[in-house]
Amino acid sequence: MERKEKEGKKQLPLRLSATLYRELTAWAEEEFRSVNGQIEYLLTECVRQRRKRGKQ
């Protein structure tokens, strides 16, 4: 049976070191975001910069 991919946000498990998690938490608090929101923001910015450089 074929499953159609849903549009929208996807969930994925992510393992981070305790040190990295603490750093992301502090950074997110400084910018008034959740840790999840901060990770999503950072990934979005990285993809945007990559596209600017002409890499797909």
N, C-alpha and C positions, 0 to 999 in steps of 0.2 A: 504494500500500500504506500503510495507516494504522499509525503508530507509537504505541505506548502510552508515556506519560510514566512514567518510573521514579520511585518514591518515594525519598526520601533526599536526600543532598547533591548539589548540582549544581556543575559546574566552569564557570568563566568566565574569560576573559582580562581582566586588569586592568592598565592602564598608570598608573603613578604617577611623579611627578617624583622626582628623586634626593633632594631635600630632604625631601619628605613621607615617602619610604621610610625615610630615616635617622631621622626623628622617630618613626615608627611602630615601627621596630626598637628604639629606645631605650625607648619606652613599654612595648612587649611584654616586653622583658627585665626591666624593673622589676616587672612583674606575673607573671613566670614563664610567659609564653605565647610561642608562635611568632608570627611576623608574621601568618600566615594566621589563627591563632586570635584574635589581637587584632582584626583587621579584622572577623572574624565576630562577635566579642563586641560591638564598637562598633555594627555594623549592627543586631544584635539589640536592643541597648539603645535605639537610635533608633526602631526600629519599636515597641517596647514603650511608649516615651514618647508616640509619636504616637497609639497606641491609647488610652492613658490620657486624652489630650485629646479623645477622641471622634472622631478623624479616621480614616477607613478608607481 
